[in-house]
């Protein structure tokens, strides 16, 4: 019985551990990550696609669902005005298939 409970808990955790539910905060100090939106995908660390459902925001692949509540989010971000103040540079893409990491050394920021 104990093994079944542990297996079920591990399964549920694996489903949510790498989801990308994002909340945009108005305070730099309450954010987990400072983000800058670049004008070219070639300057981005991560190409992001905004999904319409939280269930599509899975893995750490740039598929973001923007939450209305910070308590439901996995990460809180703050958009900065300068790329030099950013932890992560992103570019919004028009297709889910174009989303992904360009600079894999920054992946740890969204785990």
BELWOCOR-V356037 format. One record per pair of residues at least 24 apart in sequence whose C-alpha atoms are under 10 Angstrom apart, sorted by sequence separation. I is the first residue (numbers start at 1). J is the second residue. D is the distance in whole Angstrom. If there is no record, write none. Layout:
BEGIN
I/J/D + I/J/D
END
This chain:
BEGIN
62/90/9 + 62/91/10 + 21/51/10 + 62/92/9 + 20/51/10 + 62/93/10 + 21/53/10 + 22/54/10 + 63/95/10 + 64/96/10 + 21/54/7 + 63/96/7 + 20/54/8 + 21/55/9 + 62/96/9 + 63/97/10 + 75/109/9 + 76/110/10 + 19/54/8 + 20/55/10 + 21/56/10 + 22/57/9 + 61/96/10 + 62/97/10 + 63/98/10 + 64/99/10 + 75/110/7 + 19/55/9 + 20/56/9 + 21/57/7 + 61/97/10 + 62/98/9 + 63/99/7 + 74/110/8 + 75/111/9 + 19/56/9 + 20/57/5 + 21/58/9 + 61/98/10 + 62/99/5 + 63/100/8 + 74/111/9 + 19/57/6 + 20/58/6 + 61/99/7 + 62/100/5 + 16/55/10 + 18/57/9 + 19/58/4 + 20/59/7 + 61/100/5 + 62/101/7 + 15/55/10 + 18/58/6 + 19/59/5 + 20/60/7 + 56/96/10 + 60/100/8 + 61/101/7 + 16/57/10 + 17/58/9 + 18/59/5 + 19/60/7 + 20/61/8 + 22/63/10 + 23/64/10 + 36/77/10 + 60/101/9 + 16/58/8 + 17/59/8 + 18/60/6 + 19/61/9 + 20/62/8 + 21/63/9 + 22/64/6 + 23/65/9 + 24/66/8 + 32/74/10 + 33/75/8 + 34/76/9 + 35/77/7 + 36/78/8 + 37/79/8 + 45/87/10 + 46/88/8 + 47/89/9 + 48/90/7 + 49/91/9 + 50/92/8 + 15/58/8 + 16/59/9 + 17/60/9 + 18/61/9 + 19/62/10 + 20/63/7 + 21/64/6 + 22/65/6 + 23/66/6 + 24/67/8 + 32/75/6 + 33/76/7 + 34/77/6 + 35/78/6 + 36/79/6 + 37/80/8 + 45/88/6 + 46/89/7 + 47/90/6 + 48/91/6 + 49/92/6 + 50/93/8 + 15/59/9 + 19/63/9 + 20/64/5 + 21/65/5 + 22/66/5 + 23/67/5 + 24/68/8 + 25/69/10 + 31/75/8 + 32/76/5 + 33/77/5 + 34/78/5 + 35/79/5 + 36/80/5 + 37/81/9 + 38/82/10 + 44/88/8 + 45/89/5 + 46/90/5 + 47/91/5 + 48/92/5 + 49/93/5 + 50/94/9 + 51/95/10 + 14/59/10 + 19/64/8 + 20/65/6 + 21/66/6 + 22/67/6 + 23/68/7 + 24/69/9 + 25/70/8 + 31/76/5 + 32/77/6 + 33/78/6 + 34/79/6 + 35/80/6 + 36/81/7 + 37/82/9 + 38/83/8 + 44/89/5 + 45/90/6 + 46/91/7 + 47/92/6 + 48/93/6 + 49/94/7 + 50/95/9 + 51/96/8 + 62/107/10 + 19/65/9 + 20/66/9 + 21/67/6 + 22/68/9 + 23/69/7 + 24/70/8 + 30/76/8 + 31/77/5 + 32/78/8 + 33/79/9 + 34/80/6 + 35/81/9 + 36/82/7 + 37/83/8 + 43/89/8 + 44/90/5 + 45/91/8 + 46/92/9 + 47/93/6 + 48/94/9 + 49/95/6 + 50/96/8 + 61/107/9 + 20/67/10 + 21/68/10 + 22/69/9 + 23/70/5 + 30/77/8 + 31/78/6 + 33/80/10 + 34/81/10 + 35/82/9 + 36/83/5 + 43/90/8 + 44/91/6 + 46/93/10 + 47/94/10 + 48/95/9 + 49/96/6 + 60/107/7 + 22/70/8 + 23/71/9 + 28/76/10 + 29/77/10 + 30/78/8 + 31/79/9 + 35/83/8 + 36/84/9 + 41/89/10 + 42/90/10 + 43/91/8 + 44/92/9 + 47/95/10 + 48/96/8 + 49/97/9 + 60/108/9 + 62/110/9 + 21/70/9 + 23/72/8 + 24/73/9 + 27/76/10 + 28/77/8 + 29/78/9 + 34/83/9 + 36/85/8 + 37/86/9 + 41/90/8 + 42/91/9 + 47/96/10 + 49/98/8 + 50/99/9 + 60/109/10 + 61/110/10 + 22/72/9 + 23/73/6 + 25/75/10 + 26/76/10 + 27/77/9 + 28/78/6 + 35/85/8 + 36/86/6 + 39/89/10 + 40/90/9 + 41/91/5 + 48/98/8 + 49/99/6 + 60/110/7 + 21/72/8 + 22/73/5 + 23/74/8 + 24/75/9 + 25/76/6 + 26/77/9 + 27/78/7 + 28/79/8 + 34/85/7 + 35/86/5 + 36/87/8 + 37/88/9 + 38/89/6 + 39/90/9 + 40/91/7 + 41/92/8 + 47/98/7 + 48/99/5 + 49/100/9 + 59/110/10 + 60/111/7 + 21/73/5 + 22/74/6 + 23/75/6 + 24/76/6 + 25/77/6 + 26/78/7 + 27/79/9 + 28/80/8 + 34/86/5 + 35/87/6 + 36/88/6 + 37/89/6 + 38/90/6 + 39/91/7 + 40/92/9 + 41/93/8 + 47/99/5 + 48/100/7 + 59/111/9 + 20/73/8 + 21/74/5 + 22/75/5 + 23/76/5 + 24/77/5 + 25/78/5 + 26/79/8 + 33/86/8 + 34/87/5 + 35/88/5 + 36/89/5 + 37/90/5 + 38/91/6 + 39/92/9 + 46/99/8 + 47/100/5 + 48/101/9 + 19/73/9 + 20/74/6 + 21/75/7 + 22/76/6 + 23/77/6 + 24/78/6 + 25/79/8 + 33/87/6 + 34/88/6 + 35/89/6 + 36/90/6 + 37/91/6 + 38/92/9 + 46/100/6 + 47/101/6 + 19/74/7 + 20/75/7 + 21/76/9 + 22/77/7 + 23/78/9 + 24/79/8 + 32/87/10 + 33/88/7 + 34/89/9 + 35/90/7 + 36/91/9 + 37/92/8 + 45/100/9 + 46/101/4 + 47/102/7 + 18/74/9 + 19/75/9 + 45/101/6 + 46/102/6 + 47/103/10 + 17/74/9 + 41/98/10 + 44/101/8 + 45/102/5 + 46/103/7 + 16/74/9 + 44/102/7 + 45/103/5 + 46/104/8 + 43/102/9 + 44/103/8 + 45/104/8 + 42/102/8 + 43/103/10 + 45/105/9 + 46/106/9 + 41/102/9 + 45/106/7 + 46/107/9 + 45/107/9 + 33/109/7 + 32/109/8 + 33/110/8 + 32/110/9 + 22/110/10 + 20/110/8 + 19/110/9 + 20/111/9 + 18/110/8 + 19/111/9 + 18/111/6 + 17/111/8
END
